[in-house]
Amino acid sequence: MSHTTFGTIVVSAMLLAGCSNPVKPAHEEYSGSGGMTQWNIDPIVYLYHYQHGFTGSDALGYDEQLQTVWSRLGAAVTCNIRYNKQDMIQRLMHRFGEKAITHELNGIGFHSVQSRKVPDFCNPSRIKNITSALQRYSRGQFD
């Protein structure tokens, strides 16, 4: 095979490779339902539910309002916003039932893990909203 033929083959292969895109897009459009039930929750899915609510199957069998509260408490952990976790867990047990360990692990811990995966999660606006939610929760206002 001559240098010219070999060069043509290499260039052709490079052009064809450049035209194909074997890598799927980073994130496809999310329909807003079912994403929280996946084994590995996509950060886009988590952020969607953080902003719009954990409803239906995405509440994972827990009270939808409780999931929202847990998400803000987990976000506080992620963003290093201090609060009295044990006092808060007592308030949650009084308002929503469930055992302390459920609030600690299935709730706050779970949401902290998910929010840590979201790029730029702890932005100034979100920190302000989390801080405001913590103030309401400390007064027993969970809605």
N, C-alpha and C positions, 0 to 999 in steps of 0.2 A: 504494500500500500504506500502510495507516495505521500510526501509531506502535505501537498495540497489537498488530497482526498481526506487524509486524517484530520487536517485543520478544519475542513468543511464539515466533517462529521461532528467534531467537538463543538464548533460554533453552533451548528444546528441543534445539537443536544442541549446546549446552554440556553438557546432561545426557547426551545420547547419547555424546558424546565422553568424558565422565567414566566412563561405564559400560564403554566398550571399553578394552582395554589392548594397544595395538599394540607395546609394548616387551616383548620376551621377558624372562623372569626372568634375573637376573644370571648365575646358574650353575645348570645342571641337574645332576641326580644323575649321578655318574660311575660307569661299570660296572667300572672297574679294569683295563681292557685296551684297548690300541690308541691311547690318547691321546698317548703320546710320539711316535707316528709322524706326527702332524699337522704341517703347515707352521708354524703359530703355536700353540705349546703353551699351553694354558690354565693359569694359575697353580694352579688347583684340582687339575688333573691332575698337574702337577709335584709339588706338595706330597704328593699321595696316594702317588706312587711314591717320593718321598724318604722317606716314613714306612714304606711297606710293601714296598719293593724294586722294582727294575727287572728284570722277568722277561719271558720270551717275547719277543714282538715289541717290547715296551717297553724291552728292553735294547739295541735298535738294532744287533744283530749283534755286540755285545761281550760279554765275560764278565760275568755278572750281578753277581758280587762286585766286579769292577773298576768297574762303573757306580756301585755304592754308594760305593766309595772316592773316585771322581772327584766324586761329589755332595758329599761332606763336604769335600773339598779346594776345590771351587768355592764352597761355602758359607763356608769360611774367608776366601776372597777377598772375597766379598760382605760379610761381617761384619767385615772388617778385622782378622782374627786372623792374626798373623804366623807364618809357618813358612818353612823353607828349601825353596823350590819346586824348585830344581835337584837338591838331594839327594833329595827325595821322588820326582821323576821318575826318577832313577837307580834308586831302590828299586822303583818300579813297573815299569820296563823289565826289571829282574832277575826280578821275581816273575811278571809277566803278559805279558812280551814287548811288542810294539808299539814304534813309533819314538817318540822324545822329542816330536816335533811332534804326534803323535796324542794323547799324554797331555796336552800343553799346550793344544791347540786343541779337538779333538773331545771331550776329557774335561773337564779343569778349567775351561777357558774357557767351554765350552758350559753346564756346570752353574752357573757363576757367573752367566751371563746369565739362566738360567731362575730361579734363586733370587732374583735382584734383582727379579723381577716379582711375587713373592709378598708381599702386605702383611704387615707385622710379622714378617718372616722371622727377623730377628736378635733374637729375644726372649731374655731371660736363660737360660731352660731350654735353648734350642737352642744358644746360645753355649757353655754348659757341656758339652753333648753333643759339639759340634764339637771343643772343646779336648781332651776326653777321647779322641776318635777320633784326633786329631793325635798325641797322646802314644803311643798304641798303634802307629800307622803309623810313627812315627819309630824304633820298636823292631823294625820289620819284621812286625808283627802285623796282617795285613790281613783277618782273619776275625772 
